Amino acid sequence: MLQSTQHLAADTEKAAVYQLANGNHNANGDIGKVRSQPPGRNMLAKKFCNRRCILTASGLLLVTSGTFFILFFPTIFQDILHEELKLRPGSRGYDAWVSPPFPLAMDVYFFNWTNPEDITNHSTKPILEELGPYRFIEHPTKVDIEWHDTNATVSYRKKSLFYFDEEGSNGSLDDVISSINIVAVSAAKRSKYWGYLKQKGVSVGLNVYNQKINVVKTAGELLFDGYEDNMVLMGKQMFDASEVPFDRVGWFYTRNNSADLIGHYNVHTGVEDISMIGKMGEWNYKPRTDFFEGTCGMLNGSAGEFYPPGLSKDRPVELFTPDMCRSLPLDFEEEVTIHGMKAYKYTGDRRAVDNGTLYPETACFSAGEIVPSGVLNISSCRFGTPVFISFPHYYGADPFYLNQVEGLSPQKDKHQFYMSLEPTTAVPLDVAARLQLNIMIEPYEHVNLFADVPRVFLPVLWFEQHVLMPAELAGEIGQALTVPFIVRVCGIGMVVFGVVMLLWVPLERKFIRRRRVAGTIGIKDPAALNGVRSFTLTTEKGMLSASEKNGKATTATAIVLVDKLLDKPEKQPLSDKHQPVEPESAPLIDGRNATIVKS
């Protein structure tokens, strides 16, 4: 009976210590309700296994998924992006390619020649006055579209409607402007390598038709409307139609609402190879032009609407311009920010308008005219008319040209030719196409009108097409490009959380083991220790009372229980005032020393 009571007391105290070690006490340090027995081992093992399995499986899933997103999603996103960029019927960019969703503006600036009568006075320079801008709103569209699946190209023509924007202009189409007589210059240039008699015939013809070195016409006549010239009408009767294709004279005559002037295009769609998207395949049904020799006659670059994605700062972008019958290379200049997006800015520098003076590889663009760098000879592309293209106000050209005339002032922000492209998609965000048209005047000995003139490159006009992508469209592109970054961040987060879940069970087991050891070896909280002993005392007193009621309690049992309750790990000496009475020894009871306390 005594042994059973002792075992029961020992189990009760162990249960109390177990409860304390697992933190089951209230804010006051008191022991709460303690179960008489800890949970069964099978139940704990099952609960622990279920939680461990769930955490391990979830952690592995998160780590695997996060690693997949970090390593492979950029490639997946790139493939999706390339599929969206490819040009084909029904693609995302098809409608915008056929007809831009917003109108385009073209500004034209004229140079009014104020002293044409002094052209033979070599001590006086031509004095120019800039007029404009004369703004026109352009609504372009693609016509005669034909798809070629065999080589992944598409053929088409461009057709544009131009409307004069009076509010956006600084001037009227009725403004009177003095400009070079392009008919007289063309006729004289054509006779440059003719014999004496033919040159004299041209000289007589210019005199008969009352041709002068300059003409005075309205802005509208010089641009889209054109003006009649008797010498042109005569030339149409005398020469082949290919040599004199127009019945009126105007720089943009027949361009409005016409699909024939700038030719027939064939470009790559990128369906088979995304690096080929937008590149010229043929122009006017030929894989190269007939206006320049060698590599200068190649159709390099894009038609100006699509560029291969993944731009590089080391590689230039090239733009094919039908008005120049050649490609224009643009080199990387700097990174810029447009609508909050990073863009690569490519600009036309001295290499773009060189004719062999600075860069030997561009010598084939000179077309027989050796002149300083800064102008491009496109006379072969303009029916023999001595037309030279440069940047406005001779920006970036040799000072030779600027010193020939008065009234020009080149400025980078106003006259630079540039394109700003988003590097990942190569979508144009900001484009400023600026070119100046110049006429070369030179002496012809047997043509009286030009016998005494100096060799001068006379600016006639310059135009600008500045297109800035609307903020809404740029925002859509920007949001799409942030997807890889967001997925990458989410993938890193998934990996971190997955690792935490995998390590949670081992760390938790280690932490609980330490707490149990600390609770069983020595509890540092005195209040908690007193609580354990108080609970044990109460329990064992109850058992003792029950034994007395049954008449089975013995003096030895009481002595053992009292001694057990008062037993402490370390005996603290009492003060002299309260020295305890020396207890008397008793014989062993069931193999134990019983201590008898005197009342």
C-alpha positions as CSV (number, residue, x, y, z in Angstrom):
1,M,0.0,0.0,0.0
2,L,2.8,2.4,0.9
3,Q,4.7,1.6,-2.3
4,S,1.6,2.3,-4.4
5,T,1.0,5.6,-2.7
6,Q,4.6,6.6,-3.3
7,H,4.4,5.7,-7.0
8,L,1.2,7.6,-7.4
9,A,2.7,10.7,-5.7
10,A,5.8,10.5,-7.9
11,D,3.6,10.3,-11.1
12,T,1.6,13.3,-9.9
13,E,4.7,15.4,-9.4
14,K,6.1,14.4,-12.7
15,A,2.9,15.4,-14.4
16,A,3.1,18.9,-12.8
17,V,6.7,19.3,-13.8
18,Y,5.7,18.2,-17.4
19,Q,3.0,20.8,-17.4
20,L,5.3,23.6,-16.2
21,A,8.0,22.7,-18.7
22,N,5.6,23.1,-21.5
23,G,4.5,26.6,-20.4
24,N,1.1,25.8,-19.0
25,H,1.0,28.5,-16.3
26,N,-0.8,31.7,-16.1
27,A,0.5,35.3,-15.9
28,N,0.9,35.0,-12.1
29,G,3.2,32.0,-12.4
30,D,0.5,29.7,-11.0
31,I,0.1,26.3,-12.3
32,G,-3.1,25.9,-14.4
33,K,-5.2,22.8,-14.7
34,V,-2.9,19.8,-15.3
35,R,-4.0,16.6,-16.8
36,S,-3.4,13.7,-14.6
37,Q,-1.5,12.0,-17.5
38,P,0.4,13.3,-20.6
39,P,-1.0,12.4,-24.0
40,G,-0.3,8.9,-25.2
41,R,2.8,8.4,-27.3
42,N,0.9,7.1,-30.3
43,M,-1.4,10.2,-30.4
44,L,1.6,12.6,-30.1
45,A,3.6,10.7,-32.8
46,K,0.6,10.8,-35.2
47,K,0.1,14.5,-34.6
48,F,3.8,15.3,-35.0
49,C,4.1,13.2,-38.2
50,N,1.1,14.9,-39.8
51,R,2.4,18.4,-39.1
52,R,5.9,17.5,-40.2
53,C,4.7,15.9,-43.4
54,I,2.6,18.9,-44.3
55,L,5.4,21.4,-43.6
56,T,7.9,19.4,-45.5
57,A,5.7,18.9,-48.5
58,S,4.7,22.6,-48.6
59,G,8.3,23.7,-48.2
60,L,9.5,21.5,-51.0
61,L,6.8,22.7,-53.3
62,L,7.6,26.4,-52.5
63,V,11.3,25.9,-53.0
64,T,10.8,24.0,-56.3
65,S,8.3,26.5,-57.7
66,G,10.4,29.5,-56.6
67,T,13.5,28.1,-58.2
68,F,11.6,27.4,-61.4
69,F,10.3,31.0,-61.6
70,I,13.8,32.5,-60.9
71,L,15.6,30.3,-63.4
72,F,13.2,29.7,-66.3
73,F,10.5,32.4,-66.3
74,P,12.8,35.1,-68.0
75,T,13.2,32.8,-70.9
76,I,9.5,32.0,-71.0
77,F,8.6,35.6,-70.9
78,Q,11.0,36.4,-73.7
79,D,9.4,33.8,-75.9
80,I,6.0,35.1,-75.1
81,L,7.2,38.7,-75.9
82,H,8.7,37.6,-79.2
83,E,5.5,35.9,-80.2
84,E,3.6,39.1,-79.5
85,L,6.0,41.3,-81.5
86,K,5.8,39.2,-84.7
87,L,4.0,40.9,-87.5
88,R,1.1,38.9,-88.8
89,P,-2.7,39.3,-89.4
90,G,-4.5,39.5,-86.1
91,S,-1.3,40.1,-84.0
92,R,-1.3,42.7,-81.2
93,G,0.6,45.3,-83.3
94,Y,-1.1,44.6,-86.7
95,D,-3.7,47.3,-86.5
96,A,-1.3,50.0,-85.3
97,W,1.1,49.0,-88.1
98,V,-1.6,49.3,-90.8
99,S,-2.7,52.7,-89.5
100,P,-1.2,54.4,-86.5
101,P,-3.7,55.0,-83.7
102,F,-2.7,58.7,-83.4
103,P,-2.0,61.3,-86.1
104,L,1.5,62.3,-87.1
105,A,2.7,65.9,-87.5
106,M,5.2,67.1,-90.1
107,D,6.6,70.6,-89.7
108,V,8.2,72.3,-92.7
109,Y,10.6,75.3,-92.5
110,F,11.4,77.4,-95.6
111,F,14.6,79.4,-96.1
112,N,13.5,82.6,-97.8
113,W,16.3,83.8,-100.1
114,T,16.4,87.5,-99.7
115,N,19.2,88.6,-102.1
116,P,19.1,86.3,-105.2
117,E,20.2,89.2,-107.3
118,D,23.7,89.2,-105.6
119,I,24.4,85.6,-106.6
120,T,27.1,86.7,-109.1
121,N,28.7,89.0,-106.6
122,H,31.3,86.6,-105.0
123,S,31.9,89.0,-102.1
124,T,28.3,88.6,-100.9
125,K,26.9,85.5,-99.4
126,P,23.3,84.3,-99.9
127,I,21.2,85.7,-97.0
128,L,18.5,83.4,-95.7
129,E,15.5,83.9,-93.5
130,E,13.8,80.9,-91.9
131,L,10.0,80.9,-92.1
132,G,7.6,78.5,-90.4
133,P,6.8,76.0,-89.2
134,Y,4.1,75.1,-91.7
135,R,2.5,72.1,-89.9
136,F,0.7,69.3,-91.7
137,I,-1.2,66.5,-90.0
138,E,-0.5,63.1,-91.6
139,H,-2.8,60.1,-91.6
140,P,-0.7,57.2,-93.1
141,T,-2.1,53.8,-94.0
142,K,-0.8,50.6,-95.6
143,V,-2.4,49.5,-98.9
144,D,-1.9,46.6,-101.3
145,I,-0.8,44.4,-98.4
146,E,0.3,40.9,-99.5
147,W,1.8,38.2,-97.2
148,H,4.5,35.8,-98.3
149,D,4.7,32.8,-96.1
150,T,7.6,31.2,-98.1
151,N,10.1,33.7,-96.9
152,A,8.2,35.3,-94.0
153,T,7.8,38.8,-95.5
154,V,5.0,41.2,-96.3
155,S,4.7,43.6,-99.2
156,Y,2.8,46.9,-99.2
157,R,2.7,50.5,-100.2
158,K,2.3,53.6,-98.1
159,K,-0.5,56.1,-98.6
160,S,-0.8,59.3,-96.6
161,L,-3.3,62.1,-96.4
162,F,-1.9,65.5,-95.3
163,Y,-4.0,68.3,-93.8
164,F,-2.7,71.7,-93.2
165,D,-2.8,72.6,-89.5
166,E,-3.3,76.4,-89.4
167,E,-3.4,76.6,-85.6
168,G,-0.1,74.7,-85.2
169,S,1.6,76.7,-87.9
170,N,3.5,79.9,-87.8
171,G,2.4,81.2,-91.1
172,S,0.0,80.6,-94.0
173,L,0.2,78.6,-97.2
174,D,-0.3,81.9,-98.9
175,D,3.0,83.3,-97.7
176,V,5.2,84.3,-100.6
177,I,8.7,82.8,-100.5
178,S,11.7,83.4,-102.7
179,S,13.5,80.1,-103.4
180,I,15.9,78.6,-105.9
181,N,14.5,77.9,-109.4
182,I,14.8,74.1,-109.4
183,V,13.8,73.8,-113.0
184,A,16.6,76.0,-114.3
185,V,19.2,74.3,-112.0
186,S,18.1,70.9,-113.2
187,A,18.3,71.8,-116.8
188,A,21.7,73.3,-116.4
189,K,23.0,70.3,-114.4
190,R,21.7,67.9,-117.0
191,S,23.9,69.7,-119.7
192,K,27.1,69.6,-117.6
193,Y,28.7,66.9,-119.6
194,W,27.2,67.7,-122.9
195,G,29.0,69.3,-125.8
196,Y,29.1,73.0,-126.6
197,L,26.1,73.0,-128.9
198,K,23.8,71.2,-126.6
199,Q,24.8,73.5,-123.7
200,K,24.0,76.5,-125.8
201,G,20.7,75.0,-126.7
202,V,19.9,74.7,-123.0
203,S,21.0,78.3,-122.4
204,V,18.7,79.6,-125.2
205,G,15.8,77.6,-123.8
206,L,16.3,79.1,-120.4
207,N,16.2,82.5,-121.9
208,V,13.2,81.8,-124.1
209,Y,11.2,80.6,-121.2
210,N,12.3,83.5,-119.1
211,Q,13.9,81.4,-116.4
212,K,15.7,83.2,-113.5
213,I,18.0,82.0,-110.8
214,N,15.1,82.1,-108.3
215,V,11.3,81.8,-108.2
216,V,8.8,83.6,-106.0
217,K,5.9,81.3,-105.1
218,T,3.5,80.7,-102.2
219,A,4.3,78.1,-99.6
220,G,1.4,75.9,-100.8
221,E,2.8,76.0,-104.4
222,L,6.3,75.1,-103.3
223,L,5.0,72.1,-101.3
224,F,1.9,70.0,-102.1
225,D,0.0,72.1,-104.7
226,G,2.9,72.6,-107.1
227,Y,3.1,75.2,-109.8
228,E,3.1,75.1,-113.6
229,D,6.3,75.8,-115.6
230,N,6.4,76.0,-119.4
231,M,9.8,74.5,-119.5
232,V,8.6,71.5,-117.7
233,L,5.7,71.1,-120.1
234,M,8.1,71.4,-123.0
235,G,10.4,68.8,-121.4
236,K,7.6,66.3,-121.1
237,Q,7.1,66.6,-124.8
238,M,10.8,66.2,-125.7
239,F,12.1,63.7,-123.1
240,D,11.0,60.3,-121.8
241,A,8.3,60.2,-119.1
242,S,10.8,58.6,-116.7
243,E,13.1,61.6,-117.0
244,V,10.3,64.2,-116.5
245,P,7.7,62.4,-114.5
246,F,5.7,65.4,-113.3
247,D,3.6,68.1,-115.0
248,R,4.0,70.5,-112.1
249,V,6.8,71.6,-109.8
250,G,6.6,71.1,-106.0
251,W,8.7,69.5,-103.4
252,F,5.9,67.3,-102.1
253,Y,3.8,67.3,-105.3
254,T,1.9,64.0,-105.9
255,R,2.8,62.9,-102.3
256,N,-0.7,63.7,-100.9
257,N,-3.1,60.7,-101.1
258,S,-0.7,58.8,-103.4
259,A,0.7,55.3,-102.9
260,D,3.2,55.4,-105.7
261,L,5.7,58.1,-104.9
262,I,7.8,56.4,-102.2
263,G,7.7,53.0,-103.8
264,H,6.8,49.3,-103.1
265,Y,8.1,47.8,-99.8
266,N,8.9,44.2,-98.9
267,V,9.9,43.7,-95.2
268,H,10.5,40.7,-93.0
269,T,7.8,39.9,-90.4
270,G,10.0,38.0,-87.9
271,V,7.7,35.0,-87.9
272,E,10.6,32.6,-88.6
273,D,13.4,34.7,-87.1
274,I,12.6,37.5,-84.6
275,S,16.0,39.1,-85.3
276,M,14.8,39.8,-88.9
277,I,11.6,41.7,-88.0
278,G,11.2,45.0,-89.8
279,K,14.3,44.6,-92.0
280,M,14.0,45.5,-95.6
281,G,13.8,42.6,-98.1
282,E,13.1,44.5,-101.3
283,W,12.3,48.0,-102.5
284,N,10.5,48.5,-105.8
285,Y,10.9,44.7,-106.4
286,K,14.7,44.7,-106.1
287,P,16.9,43.5,-103.3
288,R,19.2,46.6,-103.6
289,T,19.0,50.1,-105.1
290,D,20.5,51.2,-108.4
291,F,21.4,54.7,-107.2
292,F,24.6,53.8,-105.3
293,E,27.4,51.3,-106.0
294,G,28.8,48.5,-103.8
295,T,27.6,48.2,-100.3
296,C,26.0,51.7,-100.4
297,G,23.3,50.2,-102.6
298,M,22.3,47.6,-100.1
299,L,18.9,47.7,-98.4
300,N,20.2,47.9,-94.8
301,G,18.1,48.4,-91.7
302,S,14.4,48.8,-91.0
303,A,11.6,50.5,-92.8
304,G,11.2,52.6,-89.6
305,E,8.4,50.8,-87.8
306,F,9.9,47.6,-86.4
307,Y,13.3,46.8,-85.0
308,P,14.7,43.5,-83.7
309,P,14.2,43.3,-79.9
310,G,17.2,43.2,-77.6
311,L,19.1,46.4,-78.6
312,S,22.8,46.8,-78.1
313,K,24.7,50.0,-77.4
314,D,27.5,48.7,-79.6
315,R,25.4,48.1,-82.7
316,P,23.8,51.0,-84.6
317,V,20.3,51.0,-85.8
318,E,19.7,51.7,-89.5
319,L,16.7,53.4,-91.1
320,F,15.9,53.1,-94.8
321,T,14.5,56.3,-96.2
322,P,13.0,56.1,-99.7
323,D,13.3,59.9,-100.2
324,M,17.1,59.4,-100.0
325,C,17.1,56.0,-101.7
326,R,19.5,54.7,-99.0
327,S,19.8,53.7,-95.3
328,L,20.8,56.1,-92.6
329,P,22.9,54.7,-89.7
330,L,22.2,55.9,-86.2
331,D,24.7,55.4,-83.4
332,F,24.0,55.0,-79.7
333,E,24.5,58.2,-77.8
334,E,23.0,57.9,-74.3
335,E,20.3,56.3,-72.1
336,V,17.3,58.5,-71.6
337,T,14.0,58.2,-69.6
338,I,10.7,58.6,-71.4
339,H,7.4,58.4,-69.5
340,G,9.4,56.7,-66.7
341,M,10.9,54.1,-69.0
342,K,14.5,53.6,-69.9
343,A,15.3,54.0,-73.6
344,Y,18.4,54.0,-75.8
345,K,18.9,57.1,-77.8
346,Y,20.4,56.6,-81.3
347,T,21.4,59.7,-83.2
348,G,22.7,60.7,-86.5
349,D,26.3,61.8,-86.2
350,R,29.0,62.7,-88.6
351,R,29.2,59.1,-89.9
352,A,25.6,59.2,-90.9
353,V,26.1,62.1,-93.3
354,D,29.7,61.4,-94.4
355,N,30.5,60.9,-98.1
356,G,34.0,59.3,-97.8
357,T,35.8,62.3,-96.3
358,L,36.0,61.0,-92.7
359,Y,35.0,57.3,-93.2
360,P,36.3,55.5,-96.2
361,E,33.5,53.0,-96.2
362,T,31.0,55.8,-97.1
363,A,32.9,57.0,-100.2
364,C,30.4,55.2,-102.4
365,F,27.7,57.6,-101.3
366,S,29.5,60.6,-102.9
367,A,28.1,59.7,-106.4
368,G,31.0,61.4,-108.1
369,E,30.9,64.7,-106.1
370,I,33.8,65.1,-103.8
371,V,32.6,67.5,-101.1
372,P,33.4,68.0,-97.4
373,S,31.6,65.8,-94.9
374,G,28.1,66.8,-93.8
375,V,25.9,66.4,-97.0
376,L,24.7,63.4,-98.9
377,N,24.5,63.5,-102.7
378,I,21.1,62.0,-103.7
379,S,20.9,63.6,-107.2
380,S,20.8,60.1,-108.8
381,C,17.6,59.5,-106.7
382,R,16.0,62.8,-107.7
383,F,16.1,62.5,-111.5
384,G,19.5,64.2,-111.8
385,T,18.6,67.3,-109.8
386,P,21.6,68.3,-107.7
387,V,19.9,67.7,-104.3
388,F,22.1,67.2,-101.3
389,I,20.7,66.1,-97.9
390,S,22.0,67.3,-94.5
391,F,20.8,67.8,-91.0
392,P,19.0,71.1,-90.4
393,H,21.2,74.2,-90.4
394,Y,24.1,71.9,-91.3
395,Y,24.1,70.5,-87.8
396,G,27.2,68.2,-87.5
397,A,28.5,69.1,-90.9
398,D,31.8,70.6,-91.9
399,P,32.0,74.4,-91.2
400,F,32.6,74.8,-94.9
401,Y,28.8,74.8,-95.5
402,L,27.8,77.1,-92.7
403,N,30.3,79.7,-93.9
404,Q,28.8,79.8,-97.4
405,V,25.5,81.4,-96.3
406,E,24.1,83.7,-93.7
407,G,21.1,83.1,-91.5
408,L,21.8,79.6,-90.1
409,S,22.4,78.6,-86.5
410,P,22.6,74.9,-85.7
411,Q,21.4,73.7,-82.3
412,K,21.4,70.2,-81.0
413,D,17.9,70.2,-79.4
414,K,16.3,71.7,-82.5
415,H,18.2,70.1,-85.3
416,Q,19.4,66.7,-84.2
417,F,18.1,63.5,-85.8
418,Y,17.4,60.8,-83.2
419,M,15.4,57.8,-82.3
420,S,14.8,56.6,-78.7
421,L,13.9,53.0,-78.5
422,E,12.9,50.8,-75.5
423,P,15.9,48.3,-75.5
424,T,13.9,45.1,-74.6
425,T,11.2,45.4,-77.2
426,A,12.9,47.9,-79.6
427,V,9.6,49.9,-79.7
428,P,10.2,53.5,-80.7
429,L,9.2,55.8,-77.9
430,D,10.5,59.2,-79.2
431,V,11.5,59.9,-82.8
432,A,12.6,63.1,-84.3
433,A,13.4,62.7,-88.0
434,R,14.9,66.0,-89.2
435,L,16.5,66.5,-92.6
436,Q,17.4,69.5,-94.7
437,L,17.2,69.8,-98.5
438,N,20.0,71.7,-100.2
439,I,20.6,72.6,-103.9
440,M,24.1,72.8,-105.3
441,I,24.6,75.8,-107.5
442,E,27.7,75.7,-109.7
443,P,29.0,77.6,-112.7
444,Y,28.4,76.2,-116.3
445,E,30.5,78.0,-118.8
446,H,28.2,77.8,-121.8
447,V,24.9,78.4,-119.9
448,N,24.6,82.1,-119.5
449,L,22.3,82.1,-116.5
450,F,24.9,80.1,-114.4
451,A,28.1,81.3,-116.1
452,D,29.3,83.5,-113.3
453,V,27.7,82.0,-110.2
454,P,29.9,80.5,-107.4
455,R,29.7,76.9,-106.2
456,V,27.2,77.2,-103.3
457,F,25.2,74.6,-101.4
458,L,22.0,76.6,-100.9
459,P,19.5,75.4,-98.2
460,V,15.9,75.4,-99.5
461,L,13.9,73.9,-96.6
462,W,14.0,71.4,-93.8
463,F,11.3,69.3,-92.3
464,E,10.7,67.5,-89.0
465,Q,8.5,64.6,-88.0
466,H,8.6,64.3,-84.2
467,V,6.6,61.5,-82.8
468,L,6.3,60.9,-79.0
469,M,4.4,57.8,-77.9
470,P,1.4,58.7,-75.8
471,A,1.9,58.1,-72.0
472,E,-0.9,55.5,-71.9
473,L,0.7,53.2,-74.6
474,A,4.1,53.6,-73.0
475,G,2.5,52.7,-69.6
476,E,1.1,49.5,-71.0
477,I,4.6,48.5,-72.3
478,G,6.2,49.4,-69.0
479,Q,3.7,47.3,-67.0
480,A,4.3,44.3,-69.3
481,L,8.1,44.7,-68.8
482,T,7.8,44.6,-65.0
483,V,6.3,41.1,-65.0
484,P,9.7,39.3,-65.0
485,F,10.9,41.4,-62.0
486,I,7.7,40.8,-60.1
487,V,7.9,37.1,-60.8
488,R,11.5,37.0,-59.7
489,V,10.7,38.7,-56.4
490,C,7.9,36.3,-55.8
491,G,10.1,33.4,-56.7
492,I,12.7,34.5,-54.1
493,G,10.0,34.9,-51.5
494,M,8.7,31.4,-52.2
495,V,12.2,29.9,-51.8
496,V,12.8,31.8,-48.5
497,F,9.4,30.7,-47.1
498,G,10.0,27.1,-48.4
499,V,13.3,26.9,-46.6
500,V,11.8,28.2,-43.4
501,M,9.1,25.6,-43.6
502,L,11.6,22.8,-44.2
503,L,13.7,23.9,-41.2
504,W,10.8,24.6,-38.9
505,V,10.3,21.0,-37.6
506,P,14.0,20.3,-36.7
507,L,14.3,23.7,-35.1
508,E,11.1,23.2,-33.1
509,R,12.2,19.8,-31.9
510,K,15.5,21.1,-30.8
511,F,14.0,24.1,-29.0
512,I,11.4,22.0,-27.2
513,R,14.0,19.5,-26.1
514,R,16.0,22.3,-24.5
515,R,13.0,23.6,-22.7
516,R,12.1,20.2,-21.3
517,V,15.7,19.6,-20.1
518,A,15.7,23.0,-18.5
519,G,12.3,22.3,-16.8
520,T,13.3,18.9,-15.4
521,I,16.9,19.6,-14.3
522,G,16.3,22.9,-12.6
523,I,13.5,25.4,-12.8
524,K,14.8,28.9,-12.1
525,D,11.5,30.4,-11.3
526,P,10.9,30.1,-7.5
527,A,7.3,30.9,-7.8
528,A,6.8,28.2,-10.4
529,L,8.7,25.7,-8.2
530,N,6.6,26.6,-5.2
531,G,3.5,26.1,-7.3
532,V,4.6,22.6,-8.2
533,R,5.3,21.7,-4.6
534,S,2.0,23.3,-3.5
535,F,0.1,21.3,-6.0
536,T,1.9,18.1,-5.0
537,L,1.3,18.8,-1.3
538,T,-2.4,19.3,-1.9
539,T,-2.7,16.1,-4.0
540,E,-0.8,13.9,-1.5
541,K,-2.7,15.3,1.4
542,G,-5.9,14.4,-0.3
543,M,-4.6,10.8,-0.8
544,L,-3.6,10.7,2.9
545,S,-7.1,11.8,4.0
546,A,-8.6,9.2,1.8
547,S,-6.4,6.6,3.4
548,E,-7.4,7.7,6.9
549,K,-11.1,7.4,6.1
550,N,-10.5,3.9,5.0
551,G,-8.6,3.1,8.2
552,K,-5.6,2.0,6.3
553,A,-3.2,4.9,7.0
554,T,-0.2,4.1,9.1
555,T,2.2,6.2,11.0
556,A,5.1,5.2,8.8
557,T,3.1,6.3,5.7
558,A,2.4,9.7,7.1
559,I,6.0,10.1,8.1
560,V,7.2,9.2,4.6
561,L,4.7,11.6,2.9
562,V,5.5,14.5,5.2
563,D,9.2,13.9,4.7
564,K,8.8,13.8,1.0
565,L,6.8,17.0,0.9
566,L,9.3,18.9,3.0
567,D,12.3,17.5,1.2
568,K,14.3,20.2,-0.8
569,P,17.2,20.1,-3.2
570,E,19.3,22.2,-0.9
571,K,18.8,22.6,2.9
572,Q,19.1,26.3,3.9
573,P,20.4,26.9,7.4
574,L,17.9,28.5,9.7
575,S,18.7,31.3,12.0
576,D,19.7,30.6,15.6
577,K,16.4,31.9,16.8
578,H,14.5,29.1,15.0
579,Q,16.9,26.2,15.3
580,P,15.0,23.0,14.7
581,V,15.0,20.3,17.2
582,E,17.3,17.4,16.3
583,P,15.1,14.7,14.8
584,E,15.3,11.2,16.0
585,S,16.3,8.4,13.8
586,A,13.9,5.6,13.1
587,P,14.6,2.2,11.7
588,L,14.3,1.6,8.0
589,I,10.8,1.1,6.6
590,D,10.7,-0.8,3.4
591,G,14.4,0.0,2.8
592,R,14.1,3.7,3.5
593,N,15.2,6.0,6.3
594,A,12.1,7.6,7.8
595,T,12.4,10.9,9.6
596,I,10.2,11.4,12.6
597,V,9.3,15.0,13.2
598,K,8.3,15.9,16.7
599,S,5.2,18.0,17.0
